[in-house]
Amino acid sequence: MLRDIMGRWHRDQGVKAEDRSYSILKRREMDKLRQEIKQALADKRATEQMFHYAKGNDEVEWAILKQLAAEQRYRMLLNKARAMDVDWTKIRGFVI
């Protein structure tokens, strides 16, 4: 039902079917990326806590490596979001 309503609205607005499907796919990709960024930030914060509670050289080294990997993943996802041709300020919801 909602699909029919949106289809009529898009048709009235002169939006082509290809553009509608593209925008739906783009929104799904953006939502997925938003969730990945949120999870990466949570992982980054968890590794910071892991570092604070590490005991011994092996645990400290392991915590540092995990923290570096989590930070790199978070930066990579943010760069991916910046590279998308999207105005994130006009998107509902929060990344963080």
Secondary structure as a PSIPRED ss2 file (coil, helix, strand):
# PSIPRED VFORMAT (PSIPRED V4.0)

   1 M C   1.000  0.000  0.000
   2 L H   0.000  1.000  0.000
   3 R H   0.000  1.000  0.000
   4 D H   0.000  1.000  0.000
   5 I H   0.000  1.000  0.000
   6 M H   0.000  1.000  0.000
   7 G H   0.000  1.000  0.000
   8 R H   0.000  1.000  0.000
   9 W H   0.000  1.000  0.000
  10 H H   0.000  1.000  0.000
  11 R H   0.000  1.000  0.000
  12 D H   0.000  1.000  0.000
  13 Q H   0.000  1.000  0.000
  14 G C   1.000  0.000  0.000
  15 V C   1.000  0.000  0.000
  16 K C   1.000  0.000  0.000
  17 A H   0.000  1.000  0.000
  18 E H   0.000  1.000  0.000
  19 D H   0.000  1.000  0.000
  20 R H   0.000  1.000  0.000
  21 S H   0.000  1.000  0.000
  22 Y H   0.000  1.000  0.000
  23 S H   0.000  1.000  0.000
  24 I H   0.000  1.000  0.000
  25 L H   0.000  1.000  0.000
  26 K H   0.000  1.000  0.000
  27 R H   0.000  1.000  0.000
  28 R H   0.000  1.000  0.000
  29 E H   0.000  1.000  0.000
  30 M H   0.000  1.000  0.000
  31 D H   0.000  1.000  0.000
  32 K H   0.000  1.000  0.000
  33 L H   0.000  1.000  0.000
  34 R H   0.000  1.000  0.000
  35 Q H   0.000  1.000  0.000
  36 E H   0.000  1.000  0.000
  37 I H   0.000  1.000  0.000
  38 K H   0.000  1.000  0.000
  39 Q H   0.000  1.000  0.000
  40 A H   0.000  1.000  0.000
  41 L H   0.000  1.000  0.000
  42 A H   0.000  1.000  0.000
  43 D H   0.000  1.000  0.000
  44 K H   0.000  1.000  0.000
  45 R H   0.000  1.000  0.000
  46 A H   0.000  1.000  0.000
  47 T H   0.000  1.000  0.000
  48 E H   0.000  1.000  0.000
  49 Q H   0.000  1.000  0.000
  50 M H   0.000  1.000  0.000
  51 F H   0.000  1.000  0.000
  52 H H   0.000  1.000  0.000
  53 Y C   1.000  0.000  0.000
  54 A C   1.000  0.000  0.000
  55 K C   1.000  0.000  0.000
  56 G H   0.000  1.000  0.000
  57 N H   0.000  1.000  0.000
  58 D H   0.000  1.000  0.000
  59 E H   0.000  1.000  0.000
  60 V H   0.000  1.000  0.000
  61 E H   0.000  1.000  0.000
  62 W H   0.000  1.000  0.000
  63 A H   0.000  1.000  0.000
  64 I H   0.000  1.000  0.000
  65 L H   0.000  1.000  0.000
  66 K H   0.000  1.000  0.000
  67 Q H   0.000  1.000  0.000
  68 L H   0.000  1.000  0.000
  69 A H   0.000  1.000  0.000
  70 A H   0.000  1.000  0.000
  71 E H   0.000  1.000  0.000
  72 Q H   0.000  1.000  0.000
  73 R H   0.000  1.000  0.000
  74 Y H   0.000  1.000  0.000
  75 R H   0.000  1.000  0.000
  76 M H   0.000  1.000  0.000
  77 L H   0.000  1.000  0.000
  78 L H   0.000  1.000  0.000
  79 N H   0.000  1.000  0.000
  80 K H   0.000  1.000  0.000
  81 A H   0.000  1.000  0.000
  82 R H   0.000  1.000  0.000
  83 A H   0.000  1.000  0.000
  84 M C   1.000  0.000  0.000
  85 D C   1.000  0.000  0.000
  86 V C   1.000  0.000  0.000
  87 D C   1.000  0.000  0.000
  88 W H   0.000  1.000  0.000
  89 T H   0.000  1.000  0.000
  90 K H   0.000  1.000  0.000
  91 I C   1.000  0.000  0.000
  92 R C   1.000  0.000  0.000
  93 G C   1.000  0.000  0.000
  94 F C   1.000  0.000  0.000
  95 V C   1.000  0.000  0.000
  96 I C   1.000  0.000  0.000
